[in-house]
Amino acid sequence: MAHSHHHDMPQAGEDLTKQYALLEKLLEHWAEHNEEHNKEYEKWSAAMKTAGKDDISAQIDKAVAAVNQANEALNAALALVKKDSAQ
């Protein structure tokens, strides 16, 4: 299933304040969206573990960890955007 939405990219020369406002919303959205996916991944991992498919479950768990790591980076970027925009 592919996503059917897109996010507008900043235009060259666009005001940094406007870019930060958009980026802040996007970073929050992306992290929340990732969390929604992770909940589904965790359900599937548990289902595979219950079915005795530990190898599949382990691979899904790796994906969960990778998404968690991505969210850490997105949240770090969000903190920097908020810090810069407050100055």
C-alpha positions as CSV (number, residue, x, y, z in Angstrom):
1,M,0.0,0.0,0.0
2,A,1.5,3.3,-1.1
3,H,0.9,6.6,0.5
4,S,-1.2,8.9,-1.6
5,H,-0.2,12.1,-0.1
6,H,2.9,14.3,-0.5
7,H,4.5,17.1,1.4
8,D,5.4,20.4,-0.2
9,M,9.1,21.1,-0.4
10,P,10.4,24.6,0.5
11,Q,11.0,26.9,-2.3
12,A,14.4,28.5,-3.0
13,G,14.7,31.8,-1.2
14,E,11.6,31.1,1.0
15,D,11.7,32.7,4.4
16,L,13.5,30.4,7.0
17,T,10.7,31.1,9.5
18,K,8.2,29.7,7.1
19,Q,10.4,26.7,6.4
20,Y,10.8,26.0,10.1
21,A,7.0,26.2,10.7
22,L,6.4,23.7,7.9
23,L,9.3,21.5,9.0
24,E,8.2,21.4,12.6
25,K,4.7,20.1,11.6
26,L,6.2,17.6,9.2
27,L,8.7,16.2,11.7
28,E,5.9,15.8,14.3
29,H,3.7,14.1,11.6
30,W,6.5,11.8,10.4
31,A,7.3,10.6,14.0
32,E,3.6,10.0,14.8
33,H,3.1,8.2,11.5
34,N,6.1,6.0,12.2
35,E,4.7,5.2,15.7
36,E,1.4,4.1,14.1
37,H,3.3,1.8,11.7
38,N,5.4,0.4,14.6
39,K,2.3,-0.6,16.5
40,E,1.2,-2.7,13.5
41,Y,4.7,-4.2,13.1
42,E,4.7,-5.2,16.8
43,K,1.3,-6.9,16.4
44,W,2.7,-8.9,13.4
45,S,5.9,-9.7,15.2
46,A,3.9,-11.1,18.1
47,A,1.6,-13.1,15.7
48,M,4.6,-14.6,14.0
49,K,6.2,-15.5,17.4
50,T,2.9,-17.2,18.5
51,A,2.9,-19.1,15.2
52,G,6.4,-20.4,16.0
53,K,8.0,-18.2,13.3
54,D,10.7,-16.7,15.5
55,D,12.9,-15.9,12.5
56,I,10.2,-13.8,10.9
57,S,9.4,-12.2,14.3
58,A,13.0,-11.3,14.8
59,Q,13.3,-9.6,11.4
60,I,10.1,-7.5,12.1
61,D,11.6,-6.6,15.5
62,K,14.7,-5.3,13.7
63,A,12.4,-3.1,11.7
64,V,10.7,-1.8,14.8
65,A,14.1,-0.9,16.3
66,A,15.1,0.8,13.1
67,V,11.9,2.9,13.1
68,N,12.6,3.8,16.8
69,Q,16.1,4.9,15.8
70,A,14.6,7.0,12.9
71,N,12.2,8.6,15.3
72,E,15.0,9.5,17.7
73,A,16.7,11.4,14.8
74,L,13.4,13.0,13.7
75,N,12.8,14.2,17.3
76,A,16.4,15.5,17.6
77,A,15.9,17.4,14.4
78,L,12.6,18.8,15.8
79,A,14.3,19.9,18.9
80,L,16.9,21.8,16.9
81,V,14.2,23.4,14.7
82,K,12.3,24.6,17.8
83,K,15.6,25.9,19.4
84,D,16.6,27.8,16.2
85,S,13.1,29.2,15.6
86,A,13.0,30.5,19.2
87,Q,16.1,32.6,18.7
